Amino acid sequence: MRYRKIYFGFSIAVVAVGVFSLLKWGIRPGIDFVGGTIAEYKFEESISIEEASKKIDSDGVKVISITRTDGTKYVFKFSPLNKEDKEKLNKSLSEFTGSKTFEELRFETVGPSIGPELIKKTIYAIAIAASAILLWVAYQFKSIKFGTSAILAMFHDSFILIWLFSFMCHYLCVEVDFLCLTALLTTISF
């Protein structure tokens, strides 16, 4: 407890950076939340992700992200594409690669699998669990202070995880998907 001022200062600094990050950059929702199209292509040789993205964008198809998966395989994520957009995409990739060929390994359009109803139920579950933890710890230690401290620590750790997601979304082009939500709920359960 002798160093509590240092720990509290560090915690306040981390929370302040987190609030700034969330307000300035927010969180980039993945396809699980908003729906979209996932396309996977295999090229003859490695391509420049930035140049491919610029070329496809300039031809009228908005690229959300391009990720290199293995060797010369790349996963492209878009807003939902129709047949006309797919033709534009294929034409754009043909022009980008020139005489080199590429192979379409996967092309699928999905709707959002995590809807507002699931998010609302998750928030209710967190509130109920937090209330139960608060009451149980307060009962066991005969003081509401300890229960409140446990809940504040739980939300503090969860907030730091959300802040890290925001940071990664901005600097590493990561998207928050179902696995991120699972990681958050796991952190809360600990």
C-alpha positions as CSV (number, residue, x, y, z in Angstrom):
1,M,0.0,0.0,0.0
2,R,3.0,2.3,0.4
3,Y,3.1,2.7,-3.5
4,R,-0.6,3.2,-3.9
5,K,-0.2,6.7,-5.3
6,I,2.1,5.5,-8.0
7,Y,-0.4,2.7,-8.9
8,F,-3.4,5.0,-8.9
9,G,-1.4,7.5,-11.0
10,F,-0.5,4.9,-13.5
11,S,-4.1,3.6,-13.6
12,I,-5.5,7.1,-14.1
13,A,-3.0,7.7,-16.9
14,V,-3.9,4.5,-18.7
15,V,-7.7,5.3,-18.3
16,A,-7.1,8.8,-19.7
17,V,-5.2,7.5,-22.7
18,G,-8.1,5.0,-23.2
19,V,-10.8,7.6,-23.1
20,F,-8.8,9.7,-25.6
21,S,-8.3,6.7,-27.9
22,L,-12.0,5.8,-27.8
23,L,-13.2,9.4,-28.3
24,K,-10.7,10.1,-31.1
25,W,-10.6,6.8,-33.0
26,G,-13.4,4.7,-31.7
27,I,-13.6,1.0,-32.6
28,R,-13.7,-0.4,-36.1
29,P,-16.6,-3.0,-36.2
30,G,-15.8,-6.1,-38.2
31,I,-18.0,-8.0,-40.6
32,D,-19.6,-9.9,-37.7
33,F,-21.3,-6.6,-36.7
34,V,-22.0,-4.8,-40.0
35,G,-22.0,-7.6,-42.6
36,G,-20.0,-7.5,-45.8
37,T,-18.1,-9.4,-48.4
38,I,-15.0,-11.5,-47.9
39,A,-12.9,-12.5,-50.9
40,E,-9.7,-14.6,-50.8
41,Y,-7.3,-14.6,-53.8
42,K,-4.1,-16.4,-54.6
43,F,-1.6,-14.5,-56.7
44,E,1.4,-15.7,-58.6
45,E,3.7,-13.5,-56.5
46,S,3.4,-11.1,-53.5
47,I,1.5,-7.9,-54.1
48,S,1.6,-4.4,-52.5
49,I,-1.4,-4.2,-50.2
50,E,-1.4,-0.4,-50.3
51,E,-1.2,-0.2,-54.1
52,A,-3.9,-2.9,-54.6
53,S,-6.2,-1.0,-52.2
54,K,-5.7,2.3,-54.0
55,K,-6.3,0.6,-57.4
56,I,-9.5,-1.1,-56.3
57,D,-10.8,2.1,-54.5
58,S,-10.1,4.2,-57.6
59,D,-12.2,1.8,-59.7
60,G,-15.2,2.4,-57.4
61,V,-15.1,-0.6,-55.0
62,K,-14.5,0.5,-51.4
63,V,-11.9,-1.8,-49.7
64,I,-12.2,-2.2,-45.9
65,S,-9.1,-4.2,-45.5
66,I,-6.6,-6.5,-47.2
67,T,-4.7,-9.1,-45.2
68,R,-1.9,-11.4,-46.3
69,T,-2.7,-14.8,-45.0
70,D,-0.1,-17.2,-46.4
71,G,2.6,-16.6,-49.0
72,T,0.7,-15.2,-51.9
73,K,-2.8,-15.5,-50.5
74,Y,-4.7,-12.4,-49.5
75,V,-8.1,-11.9,-47.8
76,F,-10.0,-8.8,-49.0
77,K,-12.9,-7.4,-47.0
78,F,-15.5,-5.1,-48.5
79,S,-19.0,-3.7,-47.7
80,P,-21.6,-6.0,-49.3
81,L,-20.8,-6.3,-53.0
82,N,-23.3,-7.1,-55.8
83,K,-22.5,-8.8,-59.1
84,E,-21.6,-5.5,-60.8
85,D,-19.2,-4.6,-58.0
86,K,-17.6,-8.1,-58.2
87,E,-17.0,-7.6,-62.0
88,K,-15.4,-4.2,-61.2
89,L,-13.2,-5.9,-58.6
90,N,-12.1,-8.6,-60.9
91,K,-11.4,-6.1,-63.7
92,S,-9.4,-3.9,-61.2
93,L,-7.4,-6.9,-60.0
94,S,-6.6,-8.0,-63.6
95,E,-5.4,-4.5,-64.4
96,F,-3.4,-4.4,-61.2
97,T,-1.6,-7.7,-61.7
98,G,-1.1,-7.1,-65.5
99,S,-0.2,-10.3,-67.3
100,K,0.0,-12.3,-64.1
101,T,-2.9,-14.5,-63.2
102,F,-4.7,-14.8,-59.9
103,E,-7.1,-17.4,-58.5
104,E,-10.3,-16.7,-56.5
105,L,-10.3,-19.1,-53.6
106,R,-13.4,-17.8,-51.8
107,F,-16.0,-15.1,-52.3
108,E,-18.9,-14.8,-49.9
109,T,-21.3,-12.1,-48.7
110,V,-22.5,-12.3,-45.2
111,G,-25.0,-10.4,-43.1
112,P,-24.3,-9.2,-39.6
113,S,-24.2,-12.1,-37.2
114,I,-24.0,-10.0,-34.1
115,G,-27.1,-7.8,-34.0
116,P,-28.3,-5.1,-31.7
117,E,-30.4,-7.7,-29.8
118,L,-27.4,-9.8,-28.9
119,I,-25.4,-6.7,-27.8
120,K,-28.3,-5.6,-25.6
121,K,-28.5,-9.1,-24.0
122,T,-24.8,-9.0,-23.4
123,I,-25.1,-5.7,-21.6
124,Y,-27.9,-7.1,-19.5
125,A,-25.8,-10.2,-18.6
126,I,-22.9,-8.0,-17.6
127,A,-25.1,-5.9,-15.4
128,I,-26.7,-8.9,-13.7
129,A,-23.3,-10.6,-13.2
130,A,-21.8,-7.4,-11.8
131,S,-24.7,-7.0,-9.4
132,A,-24.4,-10.6,-8.2
133,I,-20.7,-10.3,-7.7
134,L,-21.2,-7.0,-5.8
135,L,-23.8,-8.6,-3.5
136,W,-21.8,-11.8,-3.0
137,V,-18.5,-10.1,-2.1
138,A,-20.3,-7.6,0.1
139,Y,-22.0,-10.5,1.9
140,Q,-18.9,-12.5,2.4
141,F,-16.7,-9.6,3.6
142,K,-19.5,-7.9,5.5
143,S,-18.9,-4.6,3.7
144,I,-20.2,-3.1,0.5
145,K,-16.7,-1.4,0.0
146,F,-15.1,-4.7,-1.0
147,G,-17.9,-5.6,-3.4
148,T,-17.7,-2.1,-5.0
149,S,-13.9,-2.4,-5.3
150,A,-14.2,-5.8,-7.0
151,I,-16.7,-4.4,-9.6
152,L,-14.6,-1.3,-10.2
153,A,-11.5,-3.5,-10.8
154,M,-13.5,-5.7,-13.2
155,F,-14.7,-2.7,-15.2
156,H,-11.2,-1.1,-15.1
157,D,-9.6,-4.2,-16.6
158,S,-12.4,-4.5,-19.2
159,F,-12.0,-0.9,-20.1
160,I,-8.3,-1.4,-20.7
161,L,-9.0,-4.2,-23.0
162,I,-11.5,-2.1,-25.0
163,W,-8.9,0.7,-25.1
164,L,-6.4,-1.8,-26.5
165,F,-9.0,-2.8,-29.2
166,S,-9.4,0.9,-30.1
167,F,-5.6,1.3,-30.3
168,M,-5.2,-1.8,-32.5
169,C,-8.1,-0.7,-34.7
170,H,-6.3,2.6,-35.4
171,Y,-2.7,1.6,-35.7
172,L,-2.9,-2.0,-36.9
173,C,-6.1,-1.9,-38.9
174,V,-7.7,-4.6,-36.7
175,E,-11.4,-5.0,-36.7
176,V,-13.5,-5.9,-33.7
177,D,-15.3,-9.1,-34.3
178,F,-17.0,-12.0,-32.4
179,L,-13.6,-13.2,-31.0
180,C,-12.9,-9.8,-29.5
181,L,-16.3,-9.8,-27.8
182,T,-15.5,-13.3,-26.5
183,A,-12.2,-12.0,-25.1
184,L,-14.0,-9.1,-23.4
185,L,-16.5,-11.4,-21.8
186,T,-13.8,-13.8,-20.7
187,T,-11.9,-10.9,-19.1
188,I,-15.1,-9.8,-17.3
189,S,-15.7,-13.4,-16.1
190,F,-12.2,-13.6,-14.5
